[in-house]
Amino acid sequence: MPQKTYTITNMECPNCAMILESIEDKLPGIREIRASYKKGQVTVEFDEKLVSEAEILVAIKKKGYITAP
Amino acid sequence: MLEQYLLAFITGLTTGGLSCLAVQGGLLASSLASQIERDLLNAPPAPLKKGKRPVRPARPNSALPILLFLAAKLAAYTLLGLLLGWLGSFLTFDPITRAGLMIVIALFMVGNGLRMLNVHPFFRNFVIEPPRFITRAIRRTAKETDTATPLFLGALTVFIPCGVTQAMMAAALGLGDPLNAALLMFAFTLGTSPVFFVVAYFTTQLGAALEKYFMRFVAIVILFLGFVTFDNALNLLGAPSVSGLFTAQQAPASPATLPSDNLTLRAENRGYSPARLAAQAGVPVTLNIVTDNTTSCARDFVIPAIKYYALLPVTGTETVQIPPQPAGTTMRFTCSMGMYTGLIEFK
């Protein structure tokens, strides 16, 4: 399964990591999301057949987070 | 002892509540948000009366989950206090170790304050991130909105203590007595509850912009507390400190007081009196510390320079023999928390 790591520019507290990880409950096709407030990063492991990278980025944006280009 | 619990309660009421809210508030808010959402969905449409503004549906349920959350939190932290006191009974903290512990806590608090102000990503290292299985359990539970959920979530906050709570936990550990430590944590957590309740109740009304200012305010309070803790640690080490300087200025030695080899110091609930003593240089000095119904931490008396440490009786007199000191020596004394200070000047 492909794995992608994104840098999040506006994580302001450890709760943000929990909010980002909650995407795995909502988006089918995501195997696991590991978010780290310390690193300011989120790593997503997903099934390409079920979910696209664009959909993941939209979900992150919907939660109010900005990914670095 | 009662004063100690009162102090813990006030710490909770003032700064503990705010800093805990900064760490755990999001969790409560997210569980409340879904509760409120459900209430609104289930609520009957607001009755429209002629000529009157529509009445907004009441939210009778929003107070209950907060209360359940806080009750569980209180129980969990009291149990934690019991455990810490029990663990602490195996350890002994001399003033130097305690000062070291306080410096670590102070650095932790300052680091957290700077992190909350987003000064540099480096300060994110000061955060203790709970293990993933715990955050996952918290997240999954937060979605459900039955009675057990706020209870469970409240108990889980024990895994995400804020800076001030961690400082209080260290103090509980230092007490070395399960019952006293449990009572200390109970008093502190009870103190945090009103702030938690009020802010959590209105949290849905708190806009993002306001929340940002609120967090900054909390960060500054934590920074301030960090510096106070550091200053107290300096007192405990007998090093010059800001509060020590303040005490000395507040209590100038009376010119009429001649340096003596027999000094009397009163250890009162609010500190030491006089806070500045004049002693004779070059001769052994006897210091009589008098307590009269003293129950505050002023009872834990420390003179770092001569490595003297004693728990004074509630009422009575304790005598300390100070070896001869050269003229011009300033010897500091303090309570074991570094809160109350004073000095002896050898002339």
Boltz contact constraints between the chains, C-beta under 6 A:
constraints:
  - contact:
      token1: [A, 14]
      token2: [B, 127]
      max_distance: 6.0
  - contact:
      token1: [A, 14]
      token2: [B, 129]
      max_distance: 6.0
  - contact:
      token1: [A, 15]
      token2: [B, 26]
      max_distance: 6.0
  - contact:
      token1: [A, 18]
      token2: [B, 135]
      max_distance: 6.0
  - contact:
      token1: [A, 18]
      token2: [B, 139]
      max_distance: 6.0
  - contact:
      token1: [A, 22]
      token2: [B, 139]
      max_distance: 6.0
  - contact:
      token1: [A, 38]
      token2: [B, 124]
      max_distance: 6.0
